């Protein structure tokens, strides 16, 4: 196979764009979480460092960098040091298989006597457009719990260990519901490829012979159960309230990262928000049409790509705010309720929805 420099450059450009966006998630969401929670609780929130406290996240980053890095005397030093990186890697790489814009055609042009994009070249806004994209998402998402469990065990702290064990049990319970909820979408699409899932949701459908709605899965009568199960399971997978049992400040001090400080703690902090962003992107792709703009046929041009990418970012931003909204609205559940919900409520709901979608497909209603 001939080495294609253009493909390599385009791939590097995609990686740079995605990496830059993901690195911006933590400072932005840290500010949104603090100011948003303050607004909900009728208090100012951070408002000293910069206008409206916008530079507070950068002050925190500087504090993490300058803070002393302490390793407990009886901790397993290698695993204790490695655990934050294990937790960050899946959160940072899951987004690689998610399409974030409409493909467009790069026209052939001549620059400095050299022909670029010879014969025209399609720019597909996804880092890795693999045929089993959703399986990559689930594989990487389930891998993230290893970082939490490793941190809990390696810290040689009982509270940290309890947090790691809780995270493992929680992941096992809700991973099944998360996967089965997505099966309904994959059945309707007929593909495991996330770009195909988005294309399946483009266009519109007519309701009651008059109302024309976007063909997004969330608006399909057969996908409501799937959407609810997937979103709730996403909260459990990302360890967000009301499912933050791995941290549980009131019970376990800070759970799996009780013994962490400095940049090691910052990596866990980054991993949580990046996991939220990745899961929000997956939800937007599976149920909210991905980059699709409602009632608008995006042209295969750079302008169409830019508009679709902005709409995709807006959908992800809305879901991220929803994560914050739920955190400061619903209290933490009891642990037995968490396990009961996972096994006795959401898992059966996911099974029922698969049968419902299969029946709709057999009747040719989808």
Steps between C-alpha positions, in 0.01 A plus 500: 500500500641838397573750773252789470633818661168681459310237699758516779477880516119492506508240778741714704273803450198302629696377802620854578145641479350230724787517750475880522125481559532232769771692685267802516221297659642494854559876555170591333293242688670577831384861461151395381461257790599757763304790358206277410477348847528849651214622282285206608581563868461881480864591575774674299746216444861576395508867394842635603751353252422675172161630381220275630769267638598387149867457594430296813566173313843625392580598860402147609720350228795706623430384855502134390830547315674669796353280772724242669460148359460262794512120474380311811775297666317166473349556155598287201701777333496377140128430485421808709682714243362316197132498605417864402637445150298179467189695597571789260587299189153348429326834563732671253489235224131397495414809292728375219223291337224764533422705186479872578406660168362447151752357251595745227699493179845659490535630144823448307728804508854598412730658761860586419500287190373198694152353460313450827200266537553358152167396347317635807516350848221443752563633850311280747496673843579197714844389614438126447199411284506131593224254410453398867508848650242438772695196622811717533297747709381228739842336522673826593219611734520175697880530516475824700395317816843335516658836580255558788536149641880511468510836680277366778714192561844659451430786746497257798203688644176330599282785376680498165460121477127523574468759223683276251285198586183708469611625157557142380157382617335808354669455163397133476140586588451788257728396213246233405211748492711752307596245235152354458348848472733574209405168333156648421662783303733260321207274405315792343815621320624160390863593563756532780662797329425831674510695173221271371302565820515875429405465132203284604369795704526764226184626336151518652189293563137608504290463816117516491516587126591862580795525740843453340762401758875427472566127457701488824477183706396691811179606318419145386221332706704179516813665645373681810576213738842454341581870536401513868696185587809616311506846661455362854766233439731775367473678837600178674786437256645847555458486880284810510229580752268337589739207433833633634546212744867457411567842660206548741645791700261451791595132542848442352670842541582513126496130412759367260698829480513571876880464506568689177630854468672729251486402130396142574176629647469744208514206256203336675323837493565529125394140438157559656416798279650342187294186564191722531583665167565168326178347633305813403642472148393134482147585623476780242615259229267214590185694582523870406602467137871561556605791280163514318330843491120467525298603190815583308687305234867569568696548175823296458710815526721655766211726607272197541770328704552807718128544573454128577806500729364802691163327543675185625698705754174671608333161559799376701502827698131462585558143623799612708283765664240229561765299689568806719130573544425149624798504738367803686136392487482133601666370821719190510303175518561221748735231373238223513265716291778548244547124459128427499439760229778359283396134514123510557390812314734622227625162377143366445403833340788466252391142414139610450608782271705261284190282453292812423743625236533151349120483473487843333765389250311175427183704435707736279409801716868600527 
